[in-house]
Each structure stands twice: as C-alpha cells, then as structure tokens.
Amino acid sequence: MVKKKVNKKGRLGRIKGFSIQFLPYSEIKSLNSDERIRKILGIVLGNNILIVQGRLRNEEETRLIGDTMAMIDHVKNFKGIELAVIAGNGNGGFLDNFKQRLVRGLSGGDLGAITIIGPATIVKEIKRDPKKIELLLTK
C-alpha cells in the first residue's frame, strides 16, 4: 500500500506501506536453521514486521543478526533489523518450569515466547516491559 501525502510545502510525497505478518511455529518447525533464517529474511526484506510464535535458538538469532549485518552494504535501502524476544516471566512453580523446559527441549524452541523482527527502515525501536510492548516506527 502506498499513500500519497501532501507535505507542508504542498509537494506530494510517498509513504511506503508495510504489513505485520504472524508466523506460527508449525510453519518453521520442520525447517533447518538455514531455511528458517532464509524464510525470516525473505519476509522482513519485503517490508514486513514479523511476529514469530516461539523463539529461535541462540545460534539462529546470532546467525540472523550476522547475516543482516553482512547484507547492509549489499542490499539497496536495507539498514538492518530490529529484533526482540518477549518471554514469560518464569515465575511458575517447579512443575511448571519443568514442563516448560521439557517442551522447549522436545520442540527445539520456546513456544511460550514470541519474537518480533522488523526492518530497521520501518521499526525504530522495540521497547518491552512486563505489561506492554511498544513498537516505535519511523516516519
């Protein structure tokens, strides 16, 4: 979606559109690390803010950040990504914590979390606190 906007001097400008896409864990569960990163980068490079059910493995997050840093000088108008993981507070009892660790071990990821990834040209900052998430967008 591209909207036209008249600025203060009466000139027409363009506002680039974006969308927010949800990626359920079931769509990336069977993918290996390379395929997951490629899928995520493909979505983000299309000017989408991505909400992923669950959490990537630590080595996948590290690789995703490394790959995007390498792309900055090679992909036109790409300035990198903003990434944030929001997880439960982990204040459950022993049995709850044990179940969460067991599910995380069997599934390969933390399904009690969400990961937000967006292009830095759109997402200025992601602020988190226990009661809310603020997604600050660029103008």
Long-range contacts (C-beta under 8 A, 24 or more apart in sequence): 16-47, 17-47, 18-47, 18-48, 18-49, 18-119, 18-122, 19-47, 19-48, 19-49, 20-48, 20-49, 20-50, 20-51, 21-48, 21-49, 21-50, 21-51, 22-51, 22-53, 23-50, 23-51, 23-52, 23-53, 24-53, 25-52, 25-53, 25-54, 25-107, 25-109, 25-111, 28-52, 29-107, 29-108, 33-57, 33-59, 33-60, 33-63, 36-60, 37-63, 37-64, 37-67, 40-64, 40-117, 41-67, 41-68, 41-71, 44-81, 44-117, 44-118, 44-119, 45-75, 45-78, 45-119, 47-119, 47-121, 47-122, 48-118, 48-119, 49-116, 49-117, 49-118, 49-119, 49-122, 49-123, 49-135, 50-115, 50-116, 50-117, 50-118, 51-114, 51-115, 51-116, 52-114, 52-115, 52-116, 52-117, 53-111, 53-114, 54-107, 54-109, 54-110, 54-111, 54-113, 54-114, 54-115, 55-85, 55-87, 55-109, 55-110, 55-113, 55-114, 55-115, 56-109, 56-115, 57-108, 57-109, 61-85, 64-117, 77-121, 78-119, 78-121, 79-119, 79-120, 79-121, 80-119, 80-120, 81-117, 81-118, 81-119, 81-120, 81-123, 82-116, 82-117, 82-118, 82-119, 82-120, 82-123, 82-124, 82-125, 82-126, 83-115, 83-116, 83-117, 83-126, 84-115, 84-116, 84-126, 84-128, 84-133, 85-113, 85-114, 85-115, 85-116, 86-113, 86-114, 86-115, 86-116, 86-128, 86-133, 87-112, 87-113, 88-112, 88-113, 89-130
